Amino acid sequence: MKNKPTMYLLYRVVDESSYKQIANVKASKEVWDILEKKYKGDNRVKQTRLQTLKSELESKRMKEAERG
């Protein structure tokens, strides 16, 4: 009984590419698992990119300090 409202909400909040992945899935738990798997990697990518940017910033600061 709770599946239909949950599915409705999940369909409403996802972007088009995610919707295409979940459009034919019947259970909200399965939809949730698909979305979790899809977006879980995003956090790792963001964290890695953030570390890279921090390192680049620190490197530039060190170069400026050497010149200064």
VMD Tcl script that builds the backbone (N, CA, C; Angstrom):
set m [mol new atoms 204]
animate dup $m
set s [atomselect $m all]
$s set {name element resname resid chain x y z} {
  {N N MET 1 A 0.808 -1.192 0.000}
  {CA C MET 1 A 0.000 0.000 0.000}
  {C C MET 1 A 0.860 1.269 0.000}
  {N N LYS 2 A 1.988 1.231 0.698}
  {CA C LYS 2 A 2.865 2.392 0.777}
  {C C LYS 2 A 3.710 2.558 -0.485}
  {N N ASN 3 A 3.756 1.562 -1.309}
  {CA C ASN 3 A 4.615 1.574 -2.489}
  {C C ASN 3 A 4.232 2.665 -3.491}
  {N N LYS 4 A 2.939 2.834 -3.756}
  {CA C LYS 4 A 2.500 3.796 -4.772}
  {C C LYS 4 A 2.871 5.242 -4.436}
  {N N PRO 5 A 2.583 5.730 -3.228}
  {CA C PRO 5 A 2.984 7.117 -2.929}
  {C C PRO 5 A 4.499 7.313 -2.968}
  {N N THR 6 A 5.204 6.316 -2.501}
  {CA C THR 6 A 6.670 6.390 -2.515}
  {C C THR 6 A 7.191 6.437 -3.937}
  {N N MET 7 A 6.650 5.588 -4.778}
  {CA C MET 7 A 7.067 5.562 -6.180}
  {C C MET 7 A 6.768 6.903 -6.845}
  {N N TYR 8 A 5.604 7.444 -6.563}
  {CA C TYR 8 A 5.219 8.737 -7.127}
  {C C TYR 8 A 6.243 9.810 -6.752}
  {N N LEU 9 A 6.605 9.860 -5.490}
  {CA C LEU 9 A 7.581 10.854 -5.039}
  {C C LEU 9 A 8.948 10.637 -5.678}
  {N N LEU 10 A 9.377 9.403 -5.763}
  {CA C LEU 10 A 10.675 9.121 -6.383}
  {C C LEU 10 A 10.685 9.534 -7.851}
  {N N TYR 11 A 9.617 9.241 -8.555}
  {CA C TYR 11 A 9.529 9.644 -9.965}
  {C C TYR 11 A 9.565 11.165 -10.111}
  {N N ARG 12 A 8.975 11.874 -9.164}
  {CA C ARG 12 A 8.893 13.339 -9.251}
  {C C ARG 12 A 10.234 14.036 -9.002}
  {N N VAL 13 A 11.105 13.433 -8.233}
  {CA C VAL 13 A 12.324 14.132 -7.822}
  {C C VAL 13 A 13.566 13.813 -8.650}
  {N N VAL 14 A 13.499 12.823 -9.498}
  {CA C VAL 14 A 14.690 12.446 -10.262}
  {C C VAL 14 A 14.760 13.183 -11.595}
  {N N ASP 15 A 15.973 13.305 -12.110}
  {CA C ASP 15 A 16.151 13.931 -13.419}
  {C C ASP 15 A 15.780 12.943 -14.525}
  {N N GLU 16 A 15.820 13.410 -15.756}
  {CA C GLU 16 A 15.349 12.597 -16.877}
  {C C GLU 16 A 16.151 11.308 -17.064}
  {N N SER 17 A 17.465 11.395 -16.944}
  {CA C SER 17 A 18.278 10.189 -17.149}
  {C C SER 17 A 18.008 9.157 -16.054}
  {N N SER 18 A 17.811 9.613 -14.824}
  {CA C SER 18 A 17.488 8.687 -13.730}
  {C C SER 18 A 16.099 8.096 -13.927}
  {N N TYR 19 A 15.184 8.919 -14.381}
  {CA C TYR 19 A 13.823 8.439 -14.610}
  {C C TYR 19 A 13.815 7.295 -15.618}
  {N N LYS 20 A 14.616 7.445 -16.661}
  {CA C LYS 20 A 14.678 6.390 -17.670}
  {C C LYS 20 A 15.155 5.072 -17.066}
  {N N GLN 21 A 16.042 5.155 -16.086}
  {CA C GLN 21 A 16.559 3.942 -15.446}
  {C C GLN 21 A 15.533 3.268 -14.542}
  {N N ILE 22 A 14.631 4.049 -13.976}
  {CA C ILE 22 A 13.695 3.484 -13.001}
  {C C ILE 22 A 12.257 3.382 -13.505}
  {N N ALA 23 A 12.003 3.834 -14.704}
  {CA C ALA 23 A 10.631 3.926 -15.212}
  {C C ALA 23 A 9.868 2.601 -15.180}
  {N N ASN 24 A 10.528 1.501 -15.411}
  {CA C ASN 24 A 9.831 0.212 -15.483}
  {C C ASN 24 A 9.955 -0.630 -14.222}
  {N N VAL 25 A 10.540 -0.061 -13.193}
  {CA C VAL 25 A 10.704 -0.786 -11.934}
  {C C VAL 25 A 9.407 -0.688 -11.138}
  {N N LYS 26 A 9.022 -1.782 -10.504}
  {CA C LYS 26 A 7.725 -1.833 -9.811}
  {C C LYS 26 A 7.813 -1.608 -8.303}
  {N N ALA 27 A 8.955 -1.852 -7.690}
  {CA C ALA 27 A 9.069 -1.738 -6.237}
  {C C ALA 27 A 9.918 -0.534 -5.843}
  {N N SER 28 A 9.441 0.214 -4.858}
  {CA C SER 28 A 10.170 1.411 -4.428}
  {C C SER 28 A 11.551 1.065 -3.863}
  {N N LYS 29 A 11.682 -0.056 -3.203}
  {CA C LYS 29 A 12.985 -0.484 -2.675}
  {C C LYS 29 A 13.976 -0.685 -3.812}
  {N N GLU 30 A 13.521 -1.268 -4.887}
  {CA C GLU 30 A 14.378 -1.495 -6.041}
  {C C GLU 30 A 14.790 -0.167 -6.675}
  {N N VAL 31 A 13.849 0.769 -6.771}
  {CA C VAL 31 A 14.150 2.101 -7.295}
  {C C VAL 31 A 15.209 2.762 -6.419}
  {N N TRP 32 A 15.000 2.698 -5.115}
  {CA C TRP 32 A 15.940 3.299 -4.178}
  {C C TRP 32 A 17.334 2.710 -4.361}
  {N N ASP 33 A 17.429 1.395 -4.502}
  {CA C ASP 33 A 18.724 0.733 -4.687}
  {C C ASP 33 A 19.415 1.199 -5.967}
  {N N ILE 34 A 18.650 1.351 -7.043}
  {CA C ILE 34 A 19.206 1.815 -8.316}
  {C C ILE 34 A 19.745 3.234 -8.169}
  {N N LEU 35 A 18.967 4.095 -7.554}
  {CA C LEU 35 A 19.390 5.492 -7.375}
  {C C LEU 35 A 20.580 5.601 -6.436}
  {N N GLU 36 A 20.587 4.805 -5.398}
  {CA C GLU 36 A 21.712 4.821 -4.461}
  {C C GLU 36 A 23.005 4.413 -5.158}
  {N N LYS 37 A 22.917 3.378 -5.962}
  {CA C LYS 37 A 24.088 2.905 -6.695}
  {C C LYS 37 A 24.573 3.970 -7.685}
  {N N LYS 38 A 23.626 4.628 -8.343}
  {CA C LYS 38 A 23.978 5.637 -9.343}
  {C C LYS 38 A 24.676 6.831 -8.714}
  {N N TYR 39 A 24.177 7.316 -7.598}
  {CA C TYR 39 A 24.696 8.542 -7.009}
  {C C TYR 39 A 25.786 8.321 -5.976}
  {N N LYS 40 A 25.999 7.112 -5.554}
  {CA C LYS 40 A 27.037 6.828 -4.566}
  {C C LYS 40 A 28.414 7.205 -5.107}
  {N N GLY 41 A 28.661 6.904 -6.343}
  {CA C GLY 41 A 29.942 7.238 -6.957}
  {C C GLY 41 A 30.156 8.735 -7.067}
  {N N ASP 42 A 29.096 9.497 -7.174}
  {CA C ASP 42 A 29.211 10.944 -7.281}
  {C C ASP 42 A 29.954 11.537 -6.097}
  {N N ASN 43 A 29.666 11.052 -4.907}
  {CA C ASN 43 A 30.335 11.579 -3.723}
  {C C ASN 43 A 31.830 11.293 -3.759}
  {N N ARG 44 A 32.204 10.121 -4.209}
  {CA C ARG 44 A 33.628 9.792 -4.298}
  {C C ARG 44 A 34.319 10.684 -5.318}
  {N N VAL 45 A 33.675 10.906 -6.440}
  {CA C VAL 45 A 34.241 11.764 -7.474}
  {C C VAL 45 A 34.391 13.185 -6.945}
  {N N LYS 46 A 33.376 13.676 -6.265}
  {CA C LYS 46 A 33.432 15.029 -5.698}
  {C C LYS 46 A 34.549 15.153 -4.675}
  {N N GLN 47 A 34.690 14.158 -3.817}
  {CA C GLN 47 A 35.732 14.185 -2.802}
  {C C GLN 47 A 37.123 14.179 -3.439}
  {N N THR 48 A 37.296 13.365 -4.454}
  {CA C THR 48 A 38.583 13.304 -5.146}
  {C C THR 48 A 38.887 14.630 -5.821}
  {N N ARG 49 A 37.914 15.194 -6.471}
  {CA C ARG 49 A 38.094 16.494 -7.138}
  {C C ARG 49 A 38.404 17.585 -6.114}
  {N N LEU 50 A 37.733 17.556 -4.989}
  {CA C LEU 50 A 37.981 18.532 -3.934}
  {C C LEU 50 A 39.413 18.413 -3.413}
  {N N GLN 51 A 39.886 17.198 -3.209}
  {CA C GLN 51 A 41.264 16.992 -2.770}
  {C C GLN 51 A 42.259 17.540 -3.790}
  {N N THR 52 A 41.983 17.313 -5.062}
  {CA C THR 52 A 42.855 17.805 -6.126}
  {C C THR 52 A 42.896 19.328 -6.112}
  {N N LEU 53 A 41.747 19.953 -5.992}
  {CA C LEU 53 A 41.697 21.417 -5.967}
  {C C LEU 53 A 42.410 21.975 -4.741}
  {N N LYS 54 A 42.251 21.324 -3.603}
  {CA C LYS 54 A 42.956 21.773 -2.393}
  {C C LYS 54 A 44.466 21.688 -2.588}
  {N N SER 55 A 44.919 20.606 -3.180}
  {CA C SER 55 A 46.356 20.437 -3.433}
  {C C SER 55 A 46.874 21.500 -4.386}
  {N N GLU 56 A 46.114 21.785 -5.428}
  {CA C GLU 56 A 46.522 22.821 -6.386}
  {C C GLU 56 A 46.590 24.185 -5.711}
  {N N LEU 57 A 45.621 24.488 -4.861}
  {CA C LEU 57 A 45.611 25.761 -4.155}
  {C C LEU 57 A 46.822 25.874 -3.231}
  {N N GLU 58 A 47.103 24.825 -2.504}
  {CA C GLU 58 A 48.250 24.834 -1.605}
  {C C GLU 58 A 49.558 25.000 -2.383}
  {N N SER 59 A 49.660 24.357 -3.511}
  {CA C SER 59 A 50.846 24.472 -4.361}
  {C C SER 59 A 51.025 25.917 -4.840}
  {N N LYS 60 A 49.944 26.557 -5.250}
  {CA C LYS 60 A 50.016 27.952 -5.701}
  {C C LYS 60 A 50.402 28.878 -4.551}
  {N N ARG 61 A 49.885 28.616 -3.384}
  {CA C ARG 61 A 50.236 29.431 -2.216}
  {C C ARG 61 A 51.729 29.312 -1.908}
  {N N MET 62 A 52.245 28.092 -2.007}
  {CA C MET 62 A 53.661 27.883 -1.723}
  {C C MET 62 A 54.529 28.617 -2.759}
  {N N LYS 63 A 54.137 28.572 -4.014}
  {CA C LYS 63 A 54.887 29.262 -5.064}
  {C C LYS 63 A 54.868 30.773 -4.851}
  {N N GLU 64 A 53.707 31.302 -4.461}
  {CA C GLU 64 A 53.600 32.730 -4.207}
  {C C GLU 64 A 54.464 33.133 -3.022}
  {N N ALA 65 A 54.513 32.290 -1.998}
  {CA C ALA 65 A 55.315 32.576 -0.803}
  {C C ALA 65 A 56.809 32.583 -1.156}
  {N N GLU 66 A 57.219 31.696 -2.052}
  {CA C GLU 66 A 58.624 31.629 -2.478}
  {C C GLU 66 A 59.005 32.890 -3.238}
  {N N ARG 67 A 58.086 33.407 -4.034}
  {CA C ARG 67 A 58.351 34.614 -4.805}
  {C C ARG 67 A 58.388 35.851 -3.927}
  {N N GLY 68 A 57.531 35.842 -2.910}
  {CA C GLY 68 A 57.235 36.983 -2.129}
  {C C GLY 68 A 58.241 37.624 -1.303}
}
mol reanalyze $m
mol bondsrecalc $m
mol representation Tube
mol addrep $m
